[in-house]
């Protein structure tokens, strides 16, 4: 049962890695267009940070599963990296609606 969960989680991490790359590509193409104001620029930056942090999580997770188990220092570093990138992704996702709320509050 544990190997099935690992394969399922690994599959979703791989799919989300590809989705992050596509999202960053779309945001990169959006970079050529000028943002209307600082609020739009901040929103785009938060989206980019979210995708970048999640991409770091996906890469660190993949490397962690490929590294030999007797390399404890590398495993610990990768676990810390995955944890930090996971929490940074979460904070960016929480910041997006808070930013929209703050911008709407200022406009009113």
N, C-alpha and C positions, 0 to 999 in steps of 0.2 A: 504494500500500500504506500509506503514511503517513497519508493522509486517512482510510482505513478504520480504522486504529488510533485516530486522534483521535476519530472519531465513536463508536467503541465505548467508549473511555475517557470521553468526554463523556456518553454515555448512562448508563453506570454511575455516574458522579458525580451526575447528575441524579436517578437512582433512589435512590442512597444519601442524597441531600439530603432527599428526601421521607421516606425511612425514618427519618432522624434526627429530623425534625419529629414523626413519629408516635411514636417512642421518647420524645422529650421530653414529648410530650403524655401518654403513659402514665405516665411518671415524675412528671409534675406532678399527675396524678390520684392517684398513690400518696402524694403529699405530704400529702393530707388524712388519710391513715391514719397513726397513730403508729408509729414504728419501735420495736422491742422494746428495743434497747440501742444503745450507741455503735457496735458492729460493723456492725449493719444500717444505721445512719445513714451510716457511712463508705462502705459499699458502694454505697448509693444516690447519694451525692455523687460517687463515682468514676464511676458510670454516667452521671450527668448531665454531668460534665466531659468524658467521652469523646464523648458525643453533641454537646455544644456545640463542642468543638474540631473535630470532623469537620464540623460544619455550617459553621464558619468556613472550613475548607479548601474545602468545596464552593462557598461563595459567592465566596471569593477566586479560585478557579479559574475560575468562570463570568465574573466581572468581568474577569479577566486576558485571557480569550479575546475579550471584547467591546470592550475599550479599544483605541483606535487605536495602531498600532505606533510612531508617532513620539513618543509620550509615554513616554520612557524612564524618567523618574523614577517614574511611576505603575506601570509594569511591574516595575521593580526592587522597589518597595515591596510589590506584590502577590506577587511570587515569594518574598520574605522571609516574608511572612505565610503563604503556603501551606506553606513549609518548616517554619516554627515550629509551625504548627497540626498538621502531619503528625507531627512528632516528639512534640508534647505528647499527641496522640491515642495514639501508640504507647506512650508512658510510662504513660498511664492504663490501657491494655489490659494492660500487663505488671504494673502495680501491683495489679490485681484479684486474680489468683491468689496473688500474694505476700501480700496482705492476708488472704485466706482461709486460707492456710497459717499465717500468724502467729496468727490467731485460734484456729485448731484446735490449734496448739502450746501456747497459753496455757491452753486448756481441759483439755488432757491433763496 
